Amino acid sequence: MSTMTQAPQAIRIIKPHISLNVSDIQQSIEFYSKMFQTQPVKIREGYVKFDLQVPSLNLALNQNSLGAPGATSLTWAFRSSAVQMSPI
């Protein structure tokens, strides 16, 4: 009796996501708009999202009035039927 085995599928990273704390959201919008030559796709009070194509990146900016700028999260979106996610 023969058994068929599937070759492992490659994981395809779709787009990384970086979330940054910033002290001045308006100044950050101006800076990143100039740097990436594009406007944000979403603006809410204290939150901005850039959906960049080049480089392929979702960049979120979060207003942090406590003066602690820096990265708050770094994640990757990927597509693969071989990967299963479970809560930690």
Stockholm file with secondary structure:
# STOCKHOLM 1.0

chainA/1-88         MSTMTQAPQAIRIIKPHISLNVSDIQQSIEFYSKMFQTQPVKIREGYVKFDLQVPSLNLALNQNSLGAPGATSLTWAFRSSAVQMSPI
#=GR chainA/1-88 SS CCCCCCCCCCCEEEEEEEEEEESCHHHHHHHHHHHHTSCCSEEETTEEEEEETTTTEEEEEEECTTSCCEEEEEEEEEECTTCCCCCC
#=GC SS_cons        CCCCCCCCCCCEEEEEEEEEEESCHHHHHHHHHHHHTSCCSEEETTEEEEEETTTTEEEEEEECTTSCCEEEEEEEEEECTTCCCCCC
//
